[in-house]
Amino acid sequence: MILLLFLLVWNKPDEAFACSCVMPPPAGKQAVVKADAVFRGKVIGIVESDKDLHKGRTVTFQVDEVWKGIENGRIEIKTGLNSGDCGFPFVEGESYLVFANTNDFYEKDMLTTTICQRTNQLAEASDDLTVLGNGKIFDHSFETDSHKSTIQAWPVVITIFVFLVTFSLINIYRRNAKG
């Protein structure tokens, strides 16, 4: 009996955390004021981390439009793994309107978002987009990934090679004609 009591007291389950949040601010300037960053972007990568207490996902966005706090065309933010830890269920390839705050929960000074904020799929964010109006647009047309730039470089390389071979053959022909 004492052994059973000892096991019950000392073998308690690990502490569990559940998501609990108040309603996000309504669409409008108040939501922008409360956020450190507000942007519209497409998810181009998601990496899950199961490190220590701060498990979560790093979500990489190609930023298309900004209203507050973002200076680059690509940004990483953190969120929880699922709704149990307030994680927002981002899907790679989908576009979102993101309201994020800087905190130290995952990493020092890292932007994070949760289901407790106004972050939403772009298709569901029409109220916010109407209130926000136009933001700063990022032009991604000048960006190329390494594969595209390699493919675009081949015509230049081939042209230079053909020119050098032709020039060399002409010089060889001239030398032989003189001699």
C-alpha positions in Angstrom: 0.0 0.0 0.0 2.8 2.4 0.9 4.6 1.4 -2.3 1.5 2.2 -4.4 1.1 5.6 -2.7 4.8 6.3 -3.3 4.4 5.5 -7.0 1.3 7.6 -7.4 2.9 10.6 -5.7 6.4 10.4 -7.4 5.4 9.1 -10.7 3.1 11.9 -11.7 2.5 12.5 -15.4 4.4 15.2 -17.3 3.0 18.6 -17.3 0.8 19.3 -20.3 0.0 22.6 -21.9 -3.2 23.3 -23.9 -3.9 26.3 -26.1 -6.1 28.9 -24.4 -6.6 32.3 -26.0 -9.0 35.2 -26.0 -10.7 36.3 -29.2 -8.3 38.1 -31.6 -8.9 41.8 -32.1 -11.5 42.7 -34.8 -10.5 43.3 -38.3 -9.0 46.8 -38.6 -6.3 49.1 -37.3 -6.4 47.6 -33.8 -5.2 44.2 -35.1 -2.4 45.9 -37.0 -1.3 47.9 -33.9 -1.2 44.8 -31.8 1.0 42.9 -34.3 4.7 43.4 -34.9 4.3 42.3 -38.5 1.5 42.0 -41.0 2.0 40.5 -44.4 0.4 38.5 -47.2 2.5 35.6 -48.5 2.7 32.1 -49.8 4.1 29.2 -47.8 7.2 27.9 -49.6 8.5 25.6 -46.8 7.7 24.1 -43.5 10.2 22.4 -41.1 9.1 20.7 -37.9 11.3 20.8 -34.8 10.9 18.5 -31.8 13.7 20.2 -29.8 13.1 20.4 -26.0 10.1 22.2 -24.6 9.6 24.5 -27.5 8.5 22.2 -30.2 7.1 23.9 -33.2 7.3 24.5 -37.0 9.4 27.0 -38.9 7.3 28.3 -41.8 9.1 30.1 -44.7 7.0 32.6 -46.7 7.5 34.3 -50.0 6.2 37.7 -49.0 3.9 39.4 -51.6 2.5 42.4 -49.7 3.4 44.1 -46.4 1.6 46.4 -44.1 3.9 46.3 -41.2 7.3 45.0 -40.0 8.8 43.1 -42.9 11.6 44.4 -45.2 12.5 41.2 -47.1 10.7 39.2 -49.8 11.2 36.0 -47.7 10.6 35.5 -44.0 10.6 32.7 -41.5 8.1 32.6 -38.7 7.4 30.0 -36.0 4.2 28.4 -34.9 3.2 25.5 -32.8 2.9 21.9 -34.1 -0.9 21.9 -33.9 -4.0 23.6 -32.4 -3.2 22.0 -29.0 -0.2 24.2 -28.6 -1.9 27.1 -30.5 0.0 26.3 -33.8 -1.5 27.6 -36.9 -2.1 24.8 -39.5 -0.2 26.3 -42.4 -0.1 24.3 -45.7 2.8 24.5 -48.1 1.8 26.2 -51.4 -1.1 28.1 -49.8 -1.3 31.9 -49.3 -2.1 33.6 -46.0 -2.6 36.9 -44.4 -0.3 36.7 -41.4 -0.3 38.7 -38.2 2.8 37.9 -36.2 4.5 39.1 -33.0 8.1 39.0 -31.9 8.9 36.9 -28.8 11.5 34.6 -27.4 9.4 31.4 -27.0 11.1 29.5 -29.8 14.1 31.6 -30.5 15.3 35.0 -29.4 13.4 37.8 -31.3 11.6 35.4 -33.6 8.4 36.3 -35.3 5.6 33.9 -34.3 1.9 33.5 -35.0 -0.8 31.3 -33.5 -4.5 30.5 -33.9 -5.1 33.2 -31.4 -4.2 35.9 -33.9 -6.0 37.1 -37.0 -3.7 35.0 -39.3 -5.9 33.3 -41.8 -5.9 31.7 -45.3 -6.0 34.5 -47.9 -9.4 33.3 -49.2 -10.9 33.7 -45.6 -9.2 37.1 -45.0 -11.4 39.4 -47.1 -12.6 41.5 -44.1 -9.0 42.2 -43.0 -7.8 42.9 -46.6 -10.6 45.4 -47.1 -9.7 47.3 -44.0 -6.0 47.1 -44.6 -6.1 48.6 -48.1 -3.0 48.5 -50.2 0.4 47.5 -48.7 3.9 47.5 -50.1 4.1 45.0 -52.9 7.2 42.8 -53.4 8.2 42.2 -57.0 9.6 38.6 -57.2 10.0 38.7 -61.0 13.7 39.5 -60.7 14.3 36.5 -58.3 15.5 33.3 -59.8 16.5 30.1 -58.1 19.9 28.5 -58.9 18.4 26.0 -61.4 16.7 28.7 -63.5 19.8 30.8 -63.6 21.9 27.8 -64.6 19.5 27.1 -67.5 19.5 30.7 -68.6 23.3 30.8 -68.6 23.8 28.0 -71.1 23.0 30.0 -74.2 25.6 32.6 -73.2 28.2 29.9 -72.5 27.5 28.1 -75.8 27.6 31.4 -77.8 31.0 32.3 -76.2 32.4 28.8 -76.9 31.3 28.9 -80.6 32.8 32.4 -81.0 36.2 31.2 -79.5 36.3 28.1 -81.6 35.5 30.1 -84.8 38.1 32.7 -83.9 40.7 30.0 -83.3 39.9 28.3 -86.6 40.2 31.5 -88.6 43.6 32.3 -87.0 44.8 28.8 -87.8 43.6 29.1 -91.4 45.3 32.5 -91.8 48.6 31.1 -90.5 48.5 28.2 -92.8 47.6 30.4 -95.8 50.7 32.6 -95.2 53.1 29.8 -94.8 
